[in-house]
Amino acid sequence: MSLIEIKVPDIGDFDSVEIIEVLVAEGDDVAENQDIITLESDKAAMEIPSSAAGKVASLKVKVGDKVSEGDVILTLEAADNAQSEPEKVEPAAATEPKAEAKAAPAPAPKAAAPVTDADMHAEVVVLGSGPGGYTAAFRAADLGKQVILIERYQRIGGVCLNVGCIPSKALLHTAQVLNETKHMAQNGVSFGEPKIDLRKLADWKDSVVGKLTGGLQGLAKQRKVTVVHGVGEFAGPNALKVTTDDGVKTISFDNCIIAAGSRVTKIPVFPNDDPRMMDSTDALELEDIPKRLLVIGGGIIGLEMATVYNALGSKISVVELQDSLIPGADKDIVKPLFNRIKEQYEAIYLNTKVSKIEPLKSGLKVTFEGDNAPEPQTFDKILVAVGRSPNGKLINAEAAGVAVNDYGFIEVNKQMQTNVPHIYAIGDIVGQPMLAHKATHEGKVAAEHITGRKVAFDAMTIPSVAYTDPEVAWMGMSEDEAKKQGVDYVKGAFPWAASGRSLSLDRDEGLTKALFEKETGKLIGAGIVGPNAGELIAEAVLALEMGADAEDIGLSIHPHPTLSETFAFAAEMAEGNITDLMPPRKTLHSK
Ligand SMILES: Cc1cc2nc3c(=O)[nH]c(=O)nc-3n(C[C@H](O)[C@H](O)[C@H](O)COP(=O)(O)OP(=O)(O)OC[C@H]3O[C@@H](n4cnc5c(N)ncnc54)[C@H](O)[C@@H]3O)c2cc1C
């Protein structure tokens, strides 16, 4: 038995790079090319594989150490027959969307008696006109059904069109223009200080929403979908009671699709009635630009609104209970965003909780809790963005016998049927991820199943995007999940510092990473951070759905110079045939 020193190999131009993860412990058997540490520079994270097989005799490094080429990482006892195979694992399972943290299975309530004297009847009644509801209604109508769509507000389109995806993206576009014009000063092009007319900006944002919701109304009319405005709740297994401006109407149905969505989650101990306390809907109103804004919740919605208000001139602080922003995404694709906004914002407090908010004349005094909690501080306004709650408990579902779990979600099968087979549910009300594109796809499945088609919601992934600056997007299996599940994968990671297109945007912090199953080379997951990551992730989704492997992606000619090339380069990193960078040691073809 002999002792071998495993050293940091040639890591390109990098010197003194931090170790962010040690992947083996003393006594572990290590195979040749097995990753042993992860390094992270300000440009990219990279795994360092062992150059030999054996048992780890002693570890010479720890997390936080900085290393350079030639530094000893560990020593290995290399037995003569020490060619230990890494543990074999089954091929990655189809990447199912993350299951909702399960509440106890919802017991089926006893339905009320069927309603026999309805005011109106439809073959399909859809409750709620968000992206799930209007899609289901329109598809059912296109397939020949007579449809009624019930919506409590005057404008159809739900949260997404009215107070979610669309208005937030209109304001994020404004933020991008403000940021980019300011930034250009350092490249020789200066503009004057922007003059912001908040009312005009809000009107423009509203006009974008108006165009889309107006368009939907027109589409409903063309399809002869009857829209009833009022608050609906079940009256029995075959009818809903709708409270309209003209009184209560009973609408009976052959099939119903529940698409009643979700609402902002409130924290009851906060002074929610104080006008300086905002939720995402209030924040989108753009009433004023607070001097100091605290955003409670470092998830997608909180960070998107922080991006908007920061660009408009607020000093932003973000407080997040967990140890990273955008929990759910791999840390390496969130890091470039974190690094950028920590320079721009007043503060980002991780692992920190807001324990008290006192409304004072001078502002909202906030007390924080946690190991690194700051002293109490006063803010002009607070945005609470701590998640959304499903509306399952607000529609008297028990009258129809539809089971709703403790969280308010309605459980469904792959055809989107509830426990009452002629009643379906879709969108935010059936579970995470609460995203518009999930709702629309589920809406189509429900409508098509009602019309007798053999369909199922069997998407391999539902992509997620934070439209921050830089954008963060991911799909399929995350690297954290792959590690937890013991999946044998190879990562191809391409830092945008080597992308001509990214550099020409004067941005170099981006990263595209793609995970491939070692045995088959098939794509199992991808994460992208950088400008336009939200657009780029769609290619990865298509590749996953089509069963593409790294070779397929690398051999698909991508236009140059584009950011889309970075996905092909990530595949080439995994294949080992990259030429725009040095190929990594660990590839799909290394042992
Ligand atoms: C600020 C913000 C930004 C967002 N950005 C994005 C994004 O960029 N991309 C993305 O994919 N998702 C985004 N989302 C999430 C997205 O809006 C939701 O996932 C999506 O709207 C869910 O669609 P849905 O059809 O399930 O329900 P909803 O859009 O919630 O629609 C439900 C509808 O039902 C109506 N309703 C409810 N109860 C009743 C009742 N009893 N009677 C009559 N009508 C009723 C409601 O008024 C509503 O119109 C964002 C959300 C917010 C808040």
PDBQT file of the ligand as one rigid body, heavy atoms in Angstrom, charges set to zero:
ROOT
HETATM    1  C1  LIG A 601     -46.290  39.577  -8.470  1.00  0.00    +0.000 C 
HETATM    2  C2  LIG A 601     -46.413  38.227  -9.136  1.00  0.00    +0.000 A 
HETATM    3  C3  LIG A 601     -45.620  37.935 -10.223  1.00  0.00    +0.000 A 
HETATM    4  C4  LIG A 601     -45.748  36.700 -10.843  1.00  0.00    +0.000 A 
HETATM    5  N1  LIG A 601     -44.937  36.439 -11.915  1.00  0.00    +0.000 NA
HETATM    6  C5  LIG A 601     -45.054  35.247 -12.537  1.00  0.00    +0.000 A 
HETATM    7  C6  LIG A 601     -44.261  34.968 -13.676  1.00  0.00    +0.000 A 
HETATM    8  O1  LIG A 601     -43.466  35.790 -14.114  1.00  0.00    +0.000 OA
HETATM    9  N2  LIG A 601     -44.414  33.772 -14.279  1.00  0.00    +0.000 N 
HETATM   10  C7  LIG A 601     -45.293  32.828 -13.816  1.00  0.00    +0.000 A 
HETATM   11  O2  LIG A 601     -45.386  31.748 -14.389  1.00  0.00    +0.000 OA
HETATM   12  N3  LIG A 601     -46.048  33.064 -12.735  1.00  0.00    +0.000 NA
HETATM   13  C8  LIG A 601     -45.959  34.247 -12.090  1.00  0.00    +0.000 A 
HETATM   14  N4  LIG A 601     -46.751  34.503 -11.016  1.00  0.00    +0.000 N 
HETATM   15  C9  LIG A 601     -47.677  33.449 -10.567  1.00  0.00    +0.000 C 
HETATM   16  C10 LIG A 601     -48.918  33.388 -11.460  1.00  0.00    +0.000 C 
HETATM   17  O3  LIG A 601     -49.545  34.634 -11.456  1.00  0.00    +0.000 OA
HETATM   18  C11 LIG A 601     -49.856  32.310 -10.983  1.00  0.00    +0.000 C 
HETATM   19  O4  LIG A 601     -49.185  31.088 -10.884  1.00  0.00    +0.000 OA
HETATM   20  C12 LIG A 601     -51.029  32.137 -11.933  1.00  0.00    +0.000 C 
HETATM   21  O5  LIG A 601     -51.747  33.343 -12.062  1.00  0.00    +0.000 OA
HETATM   22  C13 LIG A 601     -51.964  31.043 -11.439  1.00  0.00    +0.000 C 
HETATM   23  O6  LIG A 601     -53.007  30.898 -12.327  1.00  0.00    +0.000 OA
HETATM   24  P1  LIG A 601     -54.390  30.259 -11.880  1.00  0.00    +0.000 P 
HETATM   25  O7  LIG A 601     -55.201  30.164 -13.123  1.00  0.00    +0.000 OA
HETATM   26  O8  LIG A 601     -54.186  29.036 -11.099  1.00  0.00    +0.000 OA
HETATM   27  O9  LIG A 601     -55.034  31.284 -10.860  1.00  0.00    +0.000 OA
HETATM   28  P2  LIG A 601     -55.111  32.855 -10.716  1.00  0.00    +0.000 P 
HETATM   29  O10 LIG A 601     -54.314  33.576 -11.704  1.00  0.00    +0.000 OA
HETATM   30  O11 LIG A 601     -54.877  33.100  -9.279  1.00  0.00    +0.000 OA
HETATM   31  O12 LIG A 601     -56.626  33.136 -11.079  1.00  0.00    +0.000 OA
HETATM   32  C14 LIG A 601     -57.665  32.722 -10.273  1.00  0.00    +0.000 C 
HETATM   33  C15 LIG A 601     -58.870  33.551 -10.615  1.00  0.00    +0.000 C 
HETATM   34  O13 LIG A 601     -59.975  33.029  -9.921  1.00  0.00    +0.000 OA
HETATM   35  C16 LIG A 601     -60.751  34.084  -9.418  1.00  0.00    +0.000 C 
HETATM   36  N5  LIG A 601     -61.493  33.567  -8.275  1.00  0.00    +0.000 N 
HETATM   37  C17 LIG A 601     -60.994  33.016  -7.149  1.00  0.00    +0.000 A 
HETATM   38  N6  LIG A 601     -61.976  32.621  -6.344  1.00  0.00    +0.000 NA
HETATM   39  C18 LIG A 601     -63.123  32.928  -6.982  1.00  0.00    +0.000 A 
HETATM   40  C19 LIG A 601     -64.485  32.763  -6.652  1.00  0.00    +0.000 A 
HETATM   41  N7  LIG A 601     -64.865  32.202  -5.523  1.00  0.00    +0.000 N 
HETATM   42  N8  LIG A 601     -65.393  33.190  -7.529  1.00  0.00    +0.000 NA
HETATM   43  C20 LIG A 601     -65.033  33.776  -8.710  1.00  0.00    +0.000 A 
HETATM   44  N9  LIG A 601     -63.786  33.955  -9.056  1.00  0.00    +0.000 NA
HETATM   45  C21 LIG A 601     -62.825  33.528  -8.217  1.00  0.00    +0.000 A 
HETATM   46  C22 LIG A 601     -59.729  35.134  -9.043  1.00  0.00    +0.000 C 
HETATM   47  O14 LIG A 601     -60.308  36.417  -8.970  1.00  0.00    +0.000 OA
HETATM   48  C23 LIG A 601     -58.736  35.003 -10.174  1.00  0.00    +0.000 C 
HETATM   49  O15 LIG A 601     -59.039  35.865 -11.239  1.00  0.00    +0.000 OA
HETATM   50  C24 LIG A 601     -46.675  35.738 -10.368  1.00  0.00    +0.000 A 
HETATM   51  C25 LIG A 601     -47.492  36.041  -9.280  1.00  0.00    +0.000 A 
HETATM   52  C26 LIG A 601     -47.371  37.276  -8.674  1.00  0.00    +0.000 A 
HETATM   53  C27 LIG A 601     -48.257  37.577  -7.503  1.00  0.00    +0.000 C 
ENDROOT
TORSDOF 0
